Amino acid sequence: MESGSCPSIDCVRLVGDVMYHYNPTQALEELQEEALLPHPVKLRDMILRNQLGPQDAQWLNHEFQEYLTHFGELQNLARTILEKLATGQRKSAAL
């Protein structure tokens, strides 16, 4: 998607760039291109905005609970790493 364009109501403007807003197709593209995981709240809303049969809804709910657990674990791991890095000294830039 081109920076600054917003072709549908599925996106919102964010400081001059465009970011998906409850658009599973855009989220999938970002995951494939940039390895960005959607925030669990947005993922949940994407699920709720789809019409699902009972079995699909039950399966997706189970998968979402797994996602939520792992997302929280990875968030804590990233926090630990970043806190350690924040207290260290940066290397000087090599020219």
N, C-alpha and C positions, 0 to 999 in steps of 0.2 A: 504494500500500500504506500502511496506517495505521501511524503511528509506534508502535512497541512491540508490534505484532502479528507473529506468525510462524506463518502458516497451514500451512506444510509444512516438510519437512526440507531444502528447497532454500534456506533462509535461515539466517543466524546473527545473534545479538544483538551489537550493537556500541555500547557506551556509551548504552544506552537506546533507540537507533534500530535499525531493521532494515536489513540490507544483503543483497543477493543473494549466493548462494553456488553457483556453477556452474549458474545458472538462466538460459538464453539468453533466455527471454521477459522476465524482469525486466531483464536487461542491455539488451535492445532498447528497453524502455520508458524506461529511464534515458537511453539515447542520444538518443531522440526528444524527451524532455521537458527534459533538462538538459545534453545534449551531453557526457555522461560516456563516455569510452572504457573498455572493460574492459581490465584489465591483461593483457598477453600470456599470462602463466601461467594465469590463469583462462580466457581464451579457448581456449588449447590444451587445457585440461582439459575444457571444454565440447565441443570437437571429439572428444576421445578417448572421451567418455561417450556418443557417438552411434554407432549401428550404421550404417556407410556401405558402399556398394559400392566396388569398386576405383577406378572413374573419379571418383566423388564424393570419395573420400579423397585421391586424387592432386590433384584440382583445389583442394580445401580446403587441402591442405598448401602448394600453391603460393601461394594467396591469403594464408595465414597467414604465410608467409615475407615477403611484401610488407608485410603489416601490421606485422610485427616490425621490419622495416627502417624504415618510416615512423614507427612509434611511438618508436623510439630517436632518430631525427632530430628529431622534435618535442620529445622530452624534453630533448635537448641545447639546442635553441633556447629552450625555456621556461626552462631553467636559466640560460642567458646573460642573458635578459631579467630574470629575478628577481634574479640577482646584481647587475646594474646598478641595479635599483630598490632593493635592500637597502642600497646604499651612499649613496643620495640622501636628501634631506630631504623629509619629508612636508609637504604643505600643511596649514595650520591649518584646522580645521573651521569652515565658515561657518554662523552661526546665523541 
